[in-house]
């Protein structure tokens, strides 16, 4: 079950570019880009910082493939 994310959507909702988000969470623009593409999995600490900046629970951004949060909310 690969780790999936909705970082791009949350970043766009906040009106931030990758560089700005990276500065806010202590990561480079390249790291944010890699996370969004699914080519890099952040540490727990970085994932928590991202969730805090986005103002949502960690599970709203990062989830396991096949455990889509939208499906859980409509079926639950």
C-alpha positions as CSV (number, residue, x, y, z in Angstrom):
1,X,0.0,0.0,0.0
2,X,2.0,3.0,-1.2
3,X,1.7,6.3,0.6
4,X,-0.4,8.8,-1.3
5,X,-1.0,12.5,-0.6
6,X,-3.1,15.6,-1.3
7,X,-0.4,18.1,-0.6
8,X,-0.7,19.9,-3.9
9,X,-4.4,20.5,-3.3
10,X,-3.9,21.8,0.2
11,X,-1.0,24.0,-0.8
12,X,-3.1,25.5,-3.6
13,X,-6.0,26.1,-1.2
14,X,-3.7,28.2,0.9
15,X,-2.3,30.1,-2.1
16,X,1.2,29.0,-1.5
17,X,3.9,28.0,-4.0
18,X,6.3,25.1,-3.3
19,X,9.1,27.5,-2.1
20,X,6.8,29.3,0.4
21,X,5.5,26.0,1.9
22,X,9.0,24.7,2.1
23,X,10.2,27.7,4.0
24,X,7.3,27.4,6.4
25,X,8.0,23.7,7.2
26,X,11.8,23.8,7.0
27,X,12.2,22.0,3.7
28,X,13.4,22.9,0.3
29,X,11.2,23.6,-2.7
30,X,12.6,20.4,-4.3
31,X,11.5,18.3,-1.3
32,X,8.0,19.7,-1.5
33,X,7.9,18.9,-5.2
34,X,9.2,15.4,-4.6
35,X,6.5,14.8,-1.9
36,X,3.7,16.1,-4.1
37,X,4.8,13.7,-6.9
38,X,5.0,10.8,-4.5
39,X,8.8,10.3,-5.2
40,X,9.7,11.1,-1.5
41,X,8.0,10.2,1.7
42,X,8.5,12.8,4.4
43,X,9.6,12.0,7.9
44,X,6.9,12.0,10.6
45,X,8.1,15.3,11.9
46,X,8.0,17.0,8.4
47,X,4.6,15.5,7.7
48,X,3.3,16.8,11.0
49,X,4.7,20.3,10.2
50,X,3.0,20.2,6.8
51,X,-0.4,19.2,8.3
52,X,-0.1,22.0,11.0
53,X,0.7,24.6,8.3
54,X,-2.3,23.4,6.2
55,X,-4.5,23.4,9.3
56,X,-5.8,19.9,8.8
57,X,-5.3,16.5,10.4
58,X,-2.3,14.5,9.0
59,X,-4.7,12.0,7.5
60,X,-6.3,14.7,5.3
61,X,-3.0,15.1,3.5
62,X,-1.2,11.7,3.7
63,X,-3.0,8.3,3.4
64,X,-2.4,4.8,2.2
65,X,-3.4,3.9,-1.4
66,X,-6.9,2.3,-1.2
67,X,-7.8,4.2,1.9
68,X,-9.2,7.3,0.2
69,X,-10.5,9.8,2.9
70,X,-13.4,11.0,0.6
71,X,-14.7,7.5,0.2
72,X,-14.5,6.8,4.0
73,X,-16.5,10.0,4.7
74,X,-19.3,9.2,2.2
75,X,-19.5,5.5,3.2
76,X,-19.0,6.0,6.9
